[in-house]
Structures are given as C-alpha cells and as structure tokens.
Amino acid sequence: MRTKVWAHRGASAYAPENTLEAFELAIRQKADGIELDIQMTKDGKLAVIHDETIDRLWDGSGYVKDFTMEELKAFRCGRLWPEFNSSAIPELREVLALVKPSGLTVNIELKTGVFRYKGIEKEALKQVKKAGMEERVIYSSFHHPSIIKVKKLDHKALTGLLFSDGFINVPAYAKLIGADALHPSLNHLRSKKLVRKAKKKKLPLHVWTVNDKDMMEYLADQEIEVIITDYPDIAKEIVDKKGKLHDTISSI
C-alpha cells in the first residue's frame, strides 16, 4: 500500500494557510488530499480558518463568530505574506468548488472545541452534499461529540478521531464512538504500539503534522495510510520513491 499525502491547510509552507491559493498549490503539487478547518460566522456561513480569531494571520482583530462572511473577506494577510496580499478567507463552498475537479480527498476539521457553533455539523454536511462530494470527504474534530453528531446526521459520512495526548486504548474508543479513522499527532507514531492496535481494529492512521523528511520516510516504510503535511511536494516525492522501490522489489 502506498501512503497518501494530504496538504495541511493546503500547501501551507508556501502560501497562506487555508486560502484558495494554498489549496490550488496543493493540487498543482499532486497532493492526494487537503486538510482544512472550519468555523461558523455571525451569519451562519462556514469560514475556512484555523483559529477562533483572525488576529494571527489577518490584518484585523476579533472572533470569527462576530463577523459576517462578507466582513471576513475584507481582511488581508499582507503583513505576513506580502506576495499574497490579495488572498482572502474563503468559504467552505468555494474550496469544495475549487477542489472538486481534481479528485482530491477533503478532510474537514470541525473547530468546535472552544465554541460549539450550533448547527455547524449539519451545515457542513449540507455544503458537501450540495457539492456532490460526499464520498470524498472525511470529518474530524478534537471535540469528539461533533464526530458523533456527524454520524447521527449521516451514518454514511466518514469521520476521523483527532487527538494528541492523554488517551488510553484509542482504537477501542474510536470504535466505540463510530469513528472511521484515527488522526493522531506525529508524536504518537514514535511507538509502534498504536500502529499495531490500529491495524488490528482496521482503523486507518492519518498522521499530522509531518514536516520532517526522516519521519515522512519512516511513515511511508510503515505503510501508514496518510501523511498530513505543510510540504506536500516533498512528501509526494518521498512516498513515490518508496512506492517505486517497493514495486521493483515485488516484481523481482
């Protein structure tokens, strides 16, 4: 099995994270999928942005939930990315429209850990269905009740359990709540215990955020299902090289 590469917030090492430009670049770099984050705006739209506030990247201040989508689109990221001064915060539907022709998988992270954003799960499912991309989307969240809610709203929807520390026997827990995949932080993959347990439970591992070349090679050697990285071009080169070597050995 050849490891797949998903672009973390797009090709975010080369373009502002979670922007159309970052996702477009991920497509050009031949990523197999993209990962993105959604928050809900004041007018109930789904903004593609990681933080609950706009302060870190954009030229403004305040919570995403306190702005309309139109207001959010007026902010720019020229302070940190002067060459992308025209980039704007996109709406989920825009990203889906951009990615749809490419065939890439889309990992939608529901950012419901700080604010619960009533109805965000239902609206995300609605937007994905409207785009005709149900079979290419997986929903993940650190706030696990959101995963459960997605499954209740659509039992066919794929979900991924996001976690970084503090969990015991995560594969069994994931099965208990109906998750379809595990989304561990990279530090969990330094032990092969999780890999063994995940394989036993038939739970794919989608690992974040893998930016170190040696770790990319290690995960590809372990045939981990997905690497989530800011550098999809580098990861693809490593994965493809490993795949060709494996194909050559298999044919001997």
KEDRENRO-370031 format. One record per residue (C-alpha): residue in one letter; x, y, z. Coordinates in pm, whole numbers, padded with zeros to 5 digits, always signed. Example, Ala and Ser with C-alpha at 12.3 -4.5 7.8 and 13.67 -1.06 7.14 Angstrom:
residues 2
A+01230-00450+00780 S+01367-00106+00714 
This chain:
residues 252
M+00000+00000+00000 R+00133+00342-00094 T+00097+00615+00168 K-00119+00911+00062 V-00028+01276+00117 W-00274+01537+00237 A-00182+01905+00233 H-00221+02054+00583 R-00435+02367+00545 G-00326+02346+00182 A+00039+02373+00081 S+00078+02599+00382 A+00459+02610+00378 Y+00439+02804+00052 A+00114+03003+00070 P-00111+03142+00346 E-00283+02854+00526 N-00646+02772+00447 T-00663+03004+00145 L-00768+02919-00209 E-00409+02986-00316 A-00277+02725-00070 F-00529+02466-00188 E-00462+02544-00553 L-00091+02493-00493 A-00161+02161-00320 I-00344+02045-00632 R-00050+02150-00850 Q+00191+01968-00619 K-00006+01647-00676 A-00131+01602-00320 D-00383+01322-00272 G-00599+01535-00045 I-00625+01853+00155 E-00698+01922+00521 L-00887+02236+00622 D-01055+02390+00926 I-01399+02548+00955 Q-01550+02800+01195 M-01902+02946+01179 T-01957+03314+01106 K-02208+03556+01255 D-02443+03493+00961 G-02414+03113+00976 K-02163+03066+00692 L-01869+02827+00712 A-01539+03014+00703 V-01223+02816+00628 I-00986+02933+00902 H-00798+02754+01179 D-00805+02997+01470 E-01116+03119+01652 T-00981+03471+01598 I-00840+03642+01289 D-00552+03805+01479 R-00260+03574+01391 L-00270+03587+01012 W-00511+03857+00904 D-00495+04238+00930 G-00766+04271+01191 S-00870+04154+01534 G-01165+03965+01679 Y-01350+03636+01682 V-01462+03475+01357 K-01807+03424+01510 D-01851+03802+01549 F-01807+03879+01177 T-02027+03806+00875 M-01865+03616+00590 E-01862+03933+00381 E-01682+04120+00658 L-01423+03844+00694 K-01348+03855+00323 A-01234+04217+00353 F-00932+04121+00566 R-00591+04058+00408 C-00275+03869+00510 G-00017+04102+00355 R+00157+04162+00689 L+00291+03805+00695 W+00255+03715+00328 P+00311+04035+00122 E+00325+03835-00202 F-00030+03707-00130 N-00184+04040-00036 S-00498+03967-00239 S-00568+03639-00055 A-00890+03628+00146 I-01058+03398+00395 P-01257+03153+00182 E-01596+02998+00243 L-01618+02617+00252 R-01833+02604-00061 E-01560+02792-00253 V-01293+02542-00152 L-01514+02246-00244 A-01581+02401-00586 L-01207+02453-00640 V-01109+02101-00534 K-01394+01905-00693 P-01244+01869-01045 S-00911+01749-00901 G-01047+01433-00738 L-00866+01509-00411 T-00996+01391-00074 V-01104+01670+00164 N-01053+01642+00539 I-01284+01894+00708 E-01185+01966+01067 L-01477+02096+01272 K-01334+02355+01511 T-01588+02307+01789 G-01354+02274+02085 V-01378+02638+02201 F-01713+02748+02060 R-01976+02483+01994 Y-02115+02657+01682 K-02469+02522+01689 G-02557+02357+01358 I-02205+02355+01213 E-02209+01978+01155 K-02543+01992+00972 E-02431+02286+00758 A-02102+02117+00665 L-02285+01801+00556 K-02528+02018+00358 Q-02247+02200+00175 V-02067+01876+00093 K-02386+01715-00037 K-02463+02023-00245 A-02116+01995-00399 G-02174+01624-00470 M-01861+01526-00278 E-01998+01301-00001 E-01769+01010-00093 R-01455+01226-00093 V-01489+01398+00245 I-01392+01292+00594 Y-01491+01497+00901 S-01259+01523+01200 S-01259+01707+01532 F-01081+01724+01867 H-01429+01779+02013 H-01549+01422+01974 P-01922+01493+02025 S-01904+01661+01683 I-01792+01332+01528 I-02082+01153+01694 K-02321+01420+01571 V-02198+01391+01212 K-02264+01015+01226 K-02612+01071+01369 L-02695+01314+01089 D-02550+01088+00820 H-02439+00737+00914 K-02255+00704+00581 A-02032+01006+00648 L-01668+00922+00721 T-01521+01057+01045 G-01172+01081+01193 L-01083+01096+01561 L-00837+01380+01624 F-00616+01351+01931 S-00275+01448+02061 D-00232+01323+02420 G-00396+01169+02722 F-00596+00883+02569 I-00579+00517+02667 N-00658+00249+02408 V-00762+00500+02143 P-00854+00241+01876 A-01113+00079+02106 Y-01251+00422+02199 A-01271+00521+01831 K-01469+00207+01752 L-01698+00278+02046 I-01799+00620+01912 G-01814+00505+01549 A-01509+00684+01408 D-01373+00551+01079 A-01010+00660+01116 L-00756+00782+01368 H-00596+01127+01330 P-00305+01123+01579 S-00035+01384+01621 L+00305+01271+01497 N+00445+01206+01846 H+00214+00903+01881 L+00381+00734+01587 R+00718+00715+01761 S+00585+00393+01915 K+00466+00103+01702 K+00203+00009+01961 L-00061+00241+01814 V+00015+00116+01462 R-00040-00246+01568 K-00362-00169+01753 A-00499+00047+01469 K-00432-00223+01211 K-00598-00482+01436 K-00910-00263+01458 K-00891-00184+01083 L-00864+00190+01154 P-00658+00393+00903 L-00399+00629+01050 H-00397+00988+00919 V-00096+01147+01089 W-00034+01519+01144 T+00172+01737+01103 V+00461+01558+00932 N+00721+01807+00806 D+01040+01616+00881 K+01180+01417+00586 D+01306+01131+00803 M+00961+01090+00958 M+00800+01101+00614 E+01028+00816+00507 Y+00959+00622+00826 L+00580+00652+00791 A+00597+00556+00425 D+00806+00249+00519 Q+00542+00158+00780 E+00274+00195+00511 I+00081+00444+00723 E-00232+00538+00530 V-00198+00919+00524 I+00070+01179+00594 I-00070+01527+00661 T+00198+01787+00588 D+00271+02153+00511 Y+00508+02028+00238 P+00303+01806+00006 D+00561+01831-00273 I+00840+01687-00056 A+00616+01418+00094 K+00492+01311-00250 E+00847+01279-00378 I+00943+01059-00083 V+00626+00847-00099 D+00652+00799-00476 K+01018+00697-00450 K+00932+00443-00179 G+00644+00315-00390 K+00858+00266-00699 L+01120+00083-00495 H+00853-00144-00345 D+00710-00212-00694 T+01055-00301-00825 I+01126-00541-00536 S+00781-00701-00576 S+00841-00768-00946 I+01172-00947-00889 
